[in-house]
């Protein structure tokens, strides 16, 4: 879902968004699992998205999926700022 601050200001307060762009990753239960704030280079943004999906899997005790996702981040985005966090969770 996409929301523009001028069209949906209530959502920005509800989710405690301080600036744009902000990307929130929710699980199927509607719990926020990861937040990306600000502009990022394409590879870093993709790594952050992957980290969010890994976090969803981890929080739902889908251990094999989470480990695979964290490993993929370390392998595919090893030069990103996201890789050390993925390695730690892995």
C-alpha positions in Angstrom: 0.0 0.0 0.0 1.2 3.5 -0.7 0.1 6.7 1.1 0.9 10.3 0.4 1.2 12.4 3.6 -1.1 15.1 2.3 -3.8 12.6 1.4 -3.5 10.4 4.6 -2.0 12.4 7.4 -3.6 10.2 10.0 -1.6 7.2 8.8 1.6 9.0 9.3 0.8 9.7 12.9 -0.6 6.2 13.5 2.7 4.6 12.3 5.0 7.3 13.8 6.4 8.3 10.4 8.7 11.3 10.8 9.8 11.8 7.1 9.4 10.5 3.7 10.1 8.1 2.2 9.4 5.6 4.9 8.8 2.0 4.0 7.2 -0.3 6.6 7.2 -4.0 6.3 4.3 -5.8 8.1 3.7 -9.5 8.6 0.4 -11.1 7.8 -0.9 -10.3 11.3 -0.3 -6.6 10.7 2.7 -6.3 13.0 5.4 -4.0 11.8 8.6 -6.0 11.5 11.0 -3.7 9.7 11.2 0.0 8.8 13.3 1.7 6.1 13.6 5.5 6.4 15.1 7.8 3.8 16.5 7.4 0.3 18.9 4.6 -0.3 20.9 3.4 -3.3 19.1 0.6 -5.1 21.2 -2.2 -3.8 21.0 -1.0 -0.2 17.2 -0.6 -0.5 16.9 -4.1 -1.9 19.0 -5.5 0.9 16.8 -3.7 3.4 13.7 -5.1 1.9 15.2 -8.6 2.0 16.2 -8.0 5.7 12.5 -7.1 6.4 11.3 -10.4 4.9 13.9 -12.3 6.8 12.7 -10.6 10.0 9.1 -11.6 9.2 10.2 -15.3 8.8 12.2 -15.1 12.0 9.4 -13.7 14.1 7.1 -16.4 12.8 9.7 -19.1 13.7 10.2 -20.1 10.1 13.8 -20.7 10.9 15.0 -22.3 7.6 13.4 -19.5 5.6 14.9 -16.8 7.9 18.3 -18.4 7.7 18.2 -18.7 3.9 17.1 -15.1 3.6 19.9 -13.8 6.0 22.4 -15.9 4.1 21.2 -14.5 0.8 21.7 -11.0 2.0 25.3 -11.7 3.2 26.1 -13.4 -0.1 24.3 -11.0 -2.5 24.8 -7.7 -0.7 28.1 -8.3 1.2 29.2 -4.7 0.6 26.0 -3.2 2.0 25.5 -1.7 5.4 22.8 -4.4 5.8 25.1 -7.3 5.5 26.6 -7.2 9.1 23.2 -7.2 10.6 22.1 -10.1 8.5 25.3 -12.0 9.4 24.6 -11.4 13.1 21.0 -12.7 12.8 22.1 -15.6 10.7 
